[in-house]
Amino acid sequence: MKIFKGEFYRISVLTDKLVRLEYSQTGSFEDRTTQLIYNRDFGQVSLDYIETSNVLDIMTNYFHLHFNKGEFNAENLFIELKGNFAVYGSRWYFGESIETLKGTARTLDKADGAISLEDGIISRNGIALLDDSQGFIWDEQSGYIERENQIDLYFFAYGHDYRGAIRDFYHLTGSTPLLPRYALGNWWSRYWPYTSDEYLDLIDRFETEKIPLSIGVLDMDWHITDIPARFGSGWTGYSWNKNLIPNPEQLLQQLHDRKLKLSLNVHPADGIRAYEEAYPQVAKRLGLNVELEEPAIFDFFNPSFRESYFKDVHYELEKQGVDFWWIDWQQGTQGMLDPLWLLNHYHYQDSCKNAEGGLILSRYAGPGSHRYPVGFSGDTIISWNSLRFQPYFTATASNIGYSWWSHDIGGHMLGDYDEELQTRWLQFGVFSPITRLHSSRSPFNSKEPWFFQKQHLRL
């Protein structure tokens, strides 16, 4: 690394194709880990430079950076890629947007075909930007810290060396973890109020039909949803619905006896409320007023809440046999830091205690999310438009290093019953990173393969 520093700017050449641009009106610059950036040390870099009191020119084999020392703006700073990558050249002036080959998106919820995608770090013009200006700082003592108002950009000048760009992106932001082997098998999930017997019969039918399964996912009906009105919605919940599943430990053991892993769906937004089985221990740990039924408000920024959330709630369910969690966060980016990002980070880190390796199922929370597999792409509309878009959507995610998407194969909701569509979607699913059959609560959206006509079942 070679660093050029002034009173308000710092330019760090990380490699001969990657440069960091910082500007701070207070003259403070950041060397700590952020929620996105893990490692800025790429070793020595070969370059030439010419510097005067007013001008800085940096040249590597791949780019030329010109800076009229002052504020970062289009008049003072440009970077030009060496090589013939675009008709009009590949010169970027500070502040310009760059048309990339796209990355991915947070969710396909309610999508019926194509949606807008965020940018990736490769482009036909050979240049791209990664913006870490809003990234929180990671501090071992204090956790995540909001940073000062500053510019912090990473400029990628990799030309058409797309593999090299992704390789160095992983070096910069952390690698994608190895998945447990069972994650690569077939998954079954459905939004349906299964009883224990119904679920076991379903799993046994897959065995009878000689259709292998590795993972079963129970959607939100595993927990109590019909709750007293004073507690609000039943969307969030952590107490088994004993009307459907009277003996949860027995069910989970029977599923494990069938060599199946189990995941439970959780919507954490409403915290832990007084009707939950775990509430007494949560209230004790957090000092809540039990007589007033004071809830444990969801706040993943709070270490005490996180401790209770895992130890008093999730660990108790894991003791019963739950293998990993489907974090179904749908409430947007509230608060100081995106709750989805925090949920993914802490849930995945916690899951790594398992001997077979870490695993979650959750939505994409921005660049760096590749460290927390697997991605849940959301509730898509059942249509040919949705299927048409998903191969492109899955492939472009690799442009931001995101490789493990799990789609609702066959779509989630609405649409028309079409066995040809379902069959083609399943064919796509088989060649996707993760194959997870899923559907809504509608009786017309069932994905059990044996309900299809023989020519489709055969495939």
WORA-V656863 format. One record per helix or strand of 2 or more residues. SS is the DSSP state (h for helix, s for strand). FROM is the first residue (numbers start at 0). LEN is the number of residues. Records with the same first field share a line. If there is no record, write none. Layout:
SS: FROM-LEN ; FROM-LEN
This chain:
s: 1-4 ; 8-7 ; 17-6 ; 47-4 ; 54-5 ; 62-6 ; 76-5 ; 90-3 ; 127-4 ; 136-3 ; 142-3 ; 150-6 ; 185-5 ; 214-4 ; 260-6 ; 323-4 ; 359-3 ; 374-2 ; 404-2 ; 433-4
h: 161-12 ; 180-4 ; 195-13 ; 219-3 ; 228-3 ; 247-10 ; 267-3 ; 278-8 ; 302-17 ; 338-13 ; 368-3 ; 383-17 ; 418-12 ; 442-3 ; 448-3 ; 453-5
